[in-house]
Amino acid sequence: MEIKKVTSGNECTLTVIGRLDTTTSPKLEAELKSCLDGIQKLIFDLAELEYLSSMGLRVLFAAQKRMNKQGSMTVRHVNEAVMEVFEVTGFADILTIE
């Protein structure tokens, strides 16, 4: 998995490329810890995310909980396979998906 981060003022965009699973989730968690202080708008760009496991969902849920307290979180460019995971797990109702 590769993560590209762009921060501008109080907005942070994380582009996640590849697989977000048990092996790679800690990398995304670490990236989030380093970028969320002072951020009011968090954007995940998942256009190139190929696979999402339950561990990946856990990281997204934790980010959503934190951003509910300090701003907003948006998930963009979700492909069909990842959207199916969001719908089956109920995350489609929890996350703001564009």
CNS distance restraints for C-alpha pairs under 8 A (distance, minus, plus):
assign (resid   1 and name CA) (resid  16 and name CA) 7.11 0.50 0.50
assign (resid   1 and name CA) (resid  17 and name CA) 5.54 0.50 0.50
assign (resid   1 and name CA) (resid  18 and name CA) 4.64 0.50 0.50
assign (resid   1 and name CA) (resid  19 and name CA) 5.46 0.50 0.50
assign (resid   1 and name CA) (resid  20 and name CA) 6.77 0.50 0.50
assign (resid   1 and name CA) (resid  24 and name CA) 6.39 0.50 0.50
assign (resid   2 and name CA) (resid  16 and name CA) 6.04 0.50 0.50
assign (resid   2 and name CA) (resid  17 and name CA) 5.02 0.50 0.50
assign (resid   2 and name CA) (resid  18 and name CA) 6.56 0.50 0.50
assign (resid   3 and name CA) (resid  14 and name CA) 6.48 0.50 0.50
assign (resid   3 and name CA) (resid  15 and name CA) 5.57 0.50 0.50
assign (resid   3 and name CA) (resid  16 and name CA) 4.81 0.50 0.50
assign (resid   3 and name CA) (resid  17 and name CA) 6.24 0.50 0.50
assign (resid   3 and name CA) (resid  28 and name CA) 7.46 0.50 0.50
assign (resid   4 and name CA) (resid  14 and name CA) 5.65 0.50 0.50
assign (resid   4 and name CA) (resid  15 and name CA) 4.99 0.50 0.50
assign (resid   4 and name CA) (resid  16 and name CA) 6.71 0.50 0.50
assign (resid   5 and name CA) (resid  12 and name CA) 7.03 0.50 0.50
assign (resid   5 and name CA) (resid  13 and name CA) 5.74 0.50 0.50
assign (resid   5 and name CA) (resid  14 and name CA) 4.70 0.50 0.50
assign (resid   5 and name CA) (resid  15 and name CA) 6.49 0.50 0.50
assign (resid   6 and name CA) (resid  12 and name CA) 5.75 0.50 0.50
assign (resid   6 and name CA) (resid  13 and name CA) 5.20 0.50 0.50
assign (resid   6 and name CA) (resid  14 and name CA) 6.65 0.50 0.50
assign (resid   7 and name CA) (resid  11 and name CA) 5.75 0.50 0.50
assign (resid   7 and name CA) (resid  12 and name CA) 4.35 0.50 0.50
assign (resid   7 and name CA) (resid  13 and name CA) 6.35 0.50 0.50
assign (resid   8 and name CA) (resid  12 and name CA) 6.39 0.50 0.50
assign (resid   9 and name CA) (resid  39 and name CA) 7.88 0.50 0.50
assign (resid  10 and name CA) (resid  38 and name CA) 6.25 0.50 0.50
assign (resid  10 and name CA) (resid  39 and name CA) 4.50 0.50 0.50
assign (resid  10 and name CA) (resid  40 and name CA) 5.40 0.50 0.50
assign (resid  10 and name CA) (resid  41 and name CA) 6.49 0.50 0.50
assign (resid  11 and name CA) (resid  39 and name CA) 5.60 0.50 0.50
assign (resid  11 and name CA) (resid  40 and name CA) 6.08 0.50 0.50
assign (resid  11 and name CA) (resid  41 and name CA) 4.69 0.50 0.50
assign (resid  11 and name CA) (resid  42 and name CA) 5.95 0.50 0.50
assign (resid  11 and name CA) (resid  43 and name CA) 7.76 0.50 0.50
assign (resid  12 and name CA) (resid  35 and name CA) 7.30 0.50 0.50
assign (resid  12 and name CA) (resid  36 and name CA) 7.82 0.50 0.50
assign (resid  12 and name CA) (resid  39 and name CA) 6.70 0.50 0.50
assign (resid  12 and name CA) (resid  41 and name CA) 6.40 0.50 0.50
assign (resid  12 and name CA) (resid  42 and name CA) 5.05 0.50 0.50
assign (resid  12 and name CA) (resid  43 and name CA) 6.20 0.50 0.50
assign (resid  13 and name CA) (resid  42 and name CA) 5.98 0.50 0.50
assign (resid  13 and name CA) (resid  43 and name CA) 4.57 0.50 0.50
assign (resid  13 and name CA) (resid  44 and name CA) 5.85 0.50 0.50
assign (resid  13 and name CA) (resid  45 and name CA) 7.07 0.50 0.50
assign (resid  14 and name CA) (resid  42 and name CA) 7.80 0.50 0.50
assign (resid  14 and name CA) (resid  43 and name CA) 6.18 0.50 0.50
assign (resid  14 and name CA) (resid  44 and name CA) 4.95 0.50 0.50
assign (resid  14 and name CA) (resid  45 and name CA) 6.08 0.50 0.50
assign (resid  15 and name CA) (resid  44 and name CA) 5.86 0.50 0.50
assign (resid  15 and name CA) (resid  45 and name CA) 4.54 0.50 0.50
assign (resid  15 and name CA) (resid  46 and name CA) 6.13 0.50 0.50
assign (resid  15 and name CA) (resid  47 and name CA) 7.85 0.50 0.50
assign (resid  15 and name CA) (resid  48 and name CA) 7.91 0.50 0.50
assign (resid  16 and name CA) (resid  20 and name CA) 7.95 0.50 0.50
assign (resid  16 and name CA) (resid  44 and name CA) 7.26 0.50 0.50
assign (resid  16 and name CA) (resid  45 and name CA) 6.39 0.50 0.50
assign (resid  16 and name CA) (resid  46 and name CA) 5.60 0.50 0.50
assign (resid  16 and name CA) (resid  47 and name CA) 7.86 0.50 0.50
assign (resid  16 and name CA) (resid  48 and name CA) 6.64 0.50 0.50
assign (resid  16 and name CA) (resid  49 and name CA) 5.88 0.50 0.50
assign (resid  17 and name CA) (resid  46 and name CA) 7.10 0.50 0.50
assign (resid  17 and name CA) (resid  47 and name CA) 7.74 0.50 0.50
assign (resid  17 and name CA) (resid  48 and name CA) 4.81 0.50 0.50
assign (resid  17 and name CA) (resid  49 and name CA) 4.82 0.50 0.50
assign (resid  17 and name CA) (resid  50 and name CA) 7.30 0.50 0.50
assign (resid  18 and name CA) (resid  48 and name CA) 6.34 0.50 0.50
assign (resid  18 and name CA) (resid  49 and name CA) 4.90 0.50 0.50
assign (resid  18 and name CA) (resid  50 and name CA) 5.18 0.50 0.50
assign (resid  18 and name CA) (resid  51 and name CA) 6.87 0.50 0.50
assign (resid  19 and name CA) (resid  24 and name CA) 7.22 0.50 0.50
assign (resid  19 and name CA) (resid  49 and name CA) 6.07 0.50 0.50
assign (resid  19 and name CA) (resid  50 and name CA) 5.49 0.50 0.50
assign (resid  19 and name CA) (resid  51 and name CA) 4.70 0.50 0.50
assign (resid  19 and name CA) (resid  52 and name CA) 6.26 0.50 0.50
assign (resid  20 and name CA) (resid  24 and name CA) 5.57 0.50 0.50
assign (resid  20 and name CA) (resid  25 and name CA) 5.83 0.50 0.50
assign (resid  20 and name CA) (resid  49 and name CA) 7.40 0.50 0.50
assign (resid  20 and name CA) (resid  51 and name CA) 6.02 0.50 0.50
assign (resid  20 and name CA) (resid  52 and name CA) 4.97 0.50 0.50
assign (resid  20 and name CA) (resid  53 and name CA) 6.36 0.50 0.50
assign (resid  20 and name CA) (resid  55 and name CA) 7.70 0.50 0.50
assign (resid  20 and name CA) (resid  56 and name CA) 5.24 0.50 0.50
assign (resid  21 and name CA) (resid  25 and name CA) 5.58 0.50 0.50
assign (resid  21 and name CA) (resid  51 and name CA) 7.45 0.50 0.50
assign (resid  21 and name CA) (resid  52 and name CA) 5.95 0.50 0.50
assign (resid  21 and name CA) (resid  53 and name CA) 4.85 0.50 0.50
assign (resid  21 and name CA) (resid  54 and name CA) 7.17 0.50 0.50
assign (resid  21 and name CA) (resid  55 and name CA) 5.67 0.50 0.50
assign (resid  21 and name CA) (resid  56 and name CA) 5.34 0.50 0.50
assign (resid  22 and name CA) (resid  26 and name CA) 7.76 0.50 0.50
assign (resid  22 and name CA) (resid  53 and name CA) 7.16 0.50 0.50
assign (resid  22 and name CA) (resid  54 and name CA) 7.93 0.50 0.50
assign (resid  22 and name CA) (resid  55 and name CA) 5.42 0.50 0.50
assign (resid  22 and name CA) (resid  56 and name CA) 7.14 0.50 0.50
assign (resid  24 and name CA) (resid  28 and name CA) 6.95 0.50 0.50
assign (resid  25 and name CA) (resid  29 and name CA) 6.23 0.50 0.50
assign (resid  25 and name CA) (resid  55 and name CA) 6.36 0.50 0.50
assign (resid  25 and name CA) (resid  56 and name CA) 5.64 0.50 0.50
assign (resid  25 and name CA) (resid  59 and name CA) 6.84 0.50 0.50
assign (resid  26 and name CA) (resid  30 and name CA) 6.12 0.50 0.50
assign (resid  27 and name CA) (resid  31 and name CA) 6.28 0.50 0.50
assign (resid  28 and name CA) (resid  32 and name CA) 6.14 0.50 0.50
assign (resid  28 and name CA) (resid  59 and name CA) 7.51 0.50 0.50
assign (resid  29 and name CA) (resid  33 and name CA) 6.26 0.50 0.50
assign (resid  29 and name CA) (resid  59 and name CA) 6.39 0.50 0.50
assign (resid  30 and name CA) (resid  34 and name CA) 6.38 0.50 0.50
assign (resid  31 and name CA) (resid  35 and name CA) 6.39 0.50 0.50
assign (resid  32 and name CA) (resid  36 and name CA) 5.87 0.50 0.50
assign (resid  32 and name CA) (resid  63 and name CA) 7.57 0.50 0.50
assign (resid  33 and name CA) (resid  37 and name CA) 7.75 0.50 0.50
assign (resid  35 and name CA) (resid  39 and name CA) 7.37 0.50 0.50
assign (resid  36 and name CA) (resid  42 and name CA) 7.94 0.50 0.50
assign (resid  39 and name CA) (resid  70 and name CA) 7.42 0.50 0.50
assign (resid  39 and name CA) (resid  71 and name CA) 7.40 0.50 0.50
assign (resid  40 and name CA) (resid  67 and name CA) 7.28 0.50 0.50
assign (resid  40 and name CA) (resid  70 and name CA) 5.76 0.50 0.50
assign (resid  40 and name CA) (resid  71 and name CA) 4.24 0.50 0.50
assign (resid  40 and name CA) (resid  72 and name CA) 6.23 0.50 0.50
assign (resid  41 and name CA) (resid  67 and name CA) 7.65 0.50 0.50
assign (resid  41 and name CA) (resid  71 and name CA) 5.66 0.50 0.50
assign (resid  41 and name CA) (resid  72 and name CA) 4.96 0.50 0.50
assign (resid  41 and name CA) (resid  73 and name CA) 5.84 0.50 0.50
assign (resid  41 and name CA) (resid  74 and name CA) 7.90 0.50 0.50
assign (resid  42 and name CA) (resid  67 and name CA) 7.37 0.50 0.50
assign (resid  42 and name CA) (resid  71 and name CA) 7.94 0.50 0.50
assign (resid  42 and name CA) (resid  72 and name CA) 6.25 0.50 0.50
assign (resid  42 and name CA) (resid  73 and name CA) 4.62 0.50 0.50
assign (resid  42 and name CA) (resid  74 and name CA) 6.37 0.50 0.50
assign (resid  43 and name CA) (resid  73 and name CA) 5.68 0.50 0.50
assign (resid  43 and name CA) (resid  74 and name CA) 4.83 0.50 0.50
assign (resid  43 and name CA) (resid  75 and name CA) 5.84 0.50 0.50
assign (resid  43 and name CA) (resid  76 and name CA) 7.23 0.50 0.50
assign (resid  44 and name CA) (resid  73 and name CA) 7.75 0.50 0.50
assign (resid  44 and name CA) (resid  74 and name CA) 6.26 0.50 0.50
assign (resid  44 and name CA) (resid  75 and name CA) 4.73 0.50 0.50
assign (resid  44 and name CA) (resid  76 and name CA) 6.05 0.50 0.50
assign (resid  45 and name CA) (resid  75 and name CA) 6.11 0.50 0.50
assign (resid  45 and name CA) (resid  76 and name CA) 4.88 0.50 0.50
assign (resid  45 and name CA) (resid  77 and name CA) 5.96 0.50 0.50
assign (resid  45 and name CA) (resid  78 and name CA) 7.64 0.50 0.50
assign (resid  46 and name CA) (resid  75 and name CA) 7.12 0.50 0.50
assign (resid  46 and name CA) (resid  76 and name CA) 6.09 0.50 0.50
assign (resid  46 and name CA) (resid  77 and name CA) 5.48 0.50 0.50
assign (resid  46 and name CA) (resid  78 and name CA) 5.36 0.50 0.50
assign (resid  46 and name CA) (resid  79 and name CA) 7.47 0.50 0.50
assign (resid  47 and name CA) (resid  76 and name CA) 7.29 0.50 0.50
assign (resid  47 and name CA) (resid  77 and name CA) 4.66 0.50 0.50
assign (resid  47 and name CA) (resid  78 and name CA) 5.66 0.50 0.50
assign (resid  47 and name CA) (resid  79 and name CA) 6.35 0.50 0.50
assign (resid  49 and name CA) (resid  78 and name CA) 7.93 0.50 0.50
assign (resid  49 and name CA) (resid  79 and name CA) 7.74 0.50 0.50
assign (resid  49 and name CA) (resid  82 and name CA) 7.74 0.50 0.50
assign (resid  50 and name CA) (resid  81 and name CA) 7.80 0.50 0.50
assign (resid  50 and name CA) (resid  82 and name CA) 7.56 0.50 0.50
assign (resid  51 and name CA) (resid  81 and name CA) 7.56 0.50 0.50
assign (resid  51 and name CA) (resid  82 and name CA) 6.69 0.50 0.50
assign (resid  52 and name CA) (resid  56 and name CA) 5.72 0.50 0.50
assign (resid  52 and name CA) (resid  57 and name CA) 7.06 0.50 0.50
assign (resid  52 and name CA) (resid  82 and name CA) 6.36 0.50 0.50
assign (resid  52 and name CA) (resid  85 and name CA) 7.48 0.50 0.50
assign (resid  53 and name CA) (resid  57 and name CA) 6.40 0.50 0.50
assign (resid  54 and name CA) (resid  58 and name CA) 6.22 0.50 0.50
assign (resid  55 and name CA) (resid  59 and name CA) 6.50 0.50 0.50
assign (resid  56 and name CA) (resid  60 and name CA) 6.38 0.50 0.50
assign (resid  57 and name CA) (resid  61 and name CA) 6.03 0.50 0.50
assign (resid  58 and name CA) (resid  62 and name CA) 6.15 0.50 0.50
assign (resid  59 and name CA) (resid  63 and name CA) 6.24 0.50 0.50
assign (resid  60 and name CA) (resid  64 and name CA) 6.14 0.50 0.50
assign (resid  61 and name CA) (resid  65 and name CA) 6.21 0.50 0.50
assign (resid  62 and name CA) (resid  66 and name CA) 6.32 0.50 0.50
assign (resid  63 and name CA) (resid  67 and name CA) 6.08 0.50 0.50
assign (resid  63 and name CA) (resid  73 and name CA) 7.93 0.50 0.50
assign (resid  64 and name CA) (resid  68 and name CA) 6.04 0.50 0.50
assign (resid  64 and name CA) (resid  72 and name CA) 7.82 0.50 0.50
assign (resid  64 and name CA) (resid  73 and name CA) 6.21 0.50 0.50
assign (resid  64 and name CA) (resid  95 and name CA) 7.36 0.50 0.50
assign (resid  65 and name CA) (resid  69 and name CA) 6.97 0.50 0.50
assign (resid  66 and name CA) (resid  70 and name CA) 6.70 0.50 0.50
assign (resid  67 and name CA) (resid  71 and name CA) 5.08 0.50 0.50
assign (resid  67 and name CA) (resid  72 and name CA) 5.30 0.50 0.50
assign (resid  67 and name CA) (resid  73 and name CA) 6.06 0.50 0.50
assign (resid  68 and name CA) (resid  72 and name CA) 6.00 0.50 0.50
assign (resid  68 and name CA) (resid  73 and name CA) 7.69 0.50 0.50
assign (resid  73 and name CA) (resid  95 and name CA) 7.68 0.50 0.50
assign (resid  73 and name CA) (resid  96 and name CA) 6.84 0.50 0.50
assign (resid  74 and name CA) (resid  95 and name CA) 7.03 0.50 0.50
assign (resid  74 and name CA) (resid  96 and name CA) 5.03 0.50 0.50
assign (resid  74 and name CA) (resid  97 and name CA) 5.95 0.50 0.50
assign (resid  74 and name CA) (resid  98 and name CA) 7.15 0.50 0.50
assign (resid  75 and name CA) (resid  95 and name CA) 7.09 0.50 0.50
assign (resid  75 and name CA) (resid  96 and name CA) 6.06 0.50 0.50
assign (resid  75 and name CA) (resid  97 and name CA) 4.76 0.50 0.50
assign (resid  75 and name CA) (resid  98 and name CA) 6.20 0.50 0.50
assign (resid  76 and name CA) (resid  97 and name CA) 5.83 0.50 0.50
assign (resid  76 and name CA) (resid  98 and name CA) 4.84 0.50 0.50
assign (resid  77 and name CA) (resid  98 and name CA) 6.63 0.50 0.50
assign (resid  78 and name CA) (resid  82 and name CA) 6.26 0.50 0.50
assign (resid  78 and name CA) (resid  83 and name CA) 6.00 0.50 0.50
assign (resid  78 and name CA) (resid  97 and name CA) 7.70 0.50 0.50
assign (resid  78 and name CA) (resid  98 and name CA) 7.80 0.50 0.50
assign (resid  79 and name CA) (resid  83 and name CA) 6.03 0.50 0.50
assign (resid  80 and name CA) (resid  84 and name CA) 6.15 0.50 0.50
assign (resid  81 and name CA) (resid  85 and name CA) 6.64 0.50 0.50
assign (resid  82 and name CA) (resid  86 and name CA) 6.36 0.50 0.50
assign (resid  83 and name CA) (resid  87 and name CA) 6.13 0.50 0.50
assign (resid  83 and name CA) (resid  92 and name CA) 7.57 0.50 0.50
assign (resid  84 and name CA) (resid  88 and name CA) 6.08 0.50 0.50
assign (resid  85 and name CA) (resid  89 and name CA) 6.09 0.50 0.50
assign (resid  85 and name CA) (resid  91 and name CA) 7.96 0.50 0.50
assign (resid  86 and name CA) (resid  90 and name CA) 5.94 0.50 0.50
assign (resid  86 and name CA) (resid  91 and name CA) 4.58 0.50 0.50
assign (resid  86 and name CA) (resid  92 and name CA) 4.92 0.50 0.50
assign (resid  87 and name CA) (resid  91 and name CA) 6.13 0.50 0.50
assign (resid  87 and name CA) (resid  92 and name CA) 5.08 0.50 0.50
assign (resid  87 and name CA) (resid  93 and name CA) 7.78 0.50 0.50
assign (resid  90 and name CA) (resid  94 and name CA) 6.97 0.50 0.50
assign (resid  91 and name CA) (resid  95 and name CA) 5.89 0.50 0.50
assign (resid  92 and name CA) (resid  96 and name CA) 7.60 0.50 0.50
assign (resid  92 and name CA) (resid  97 and name CA) 7.27 0.50 0.50
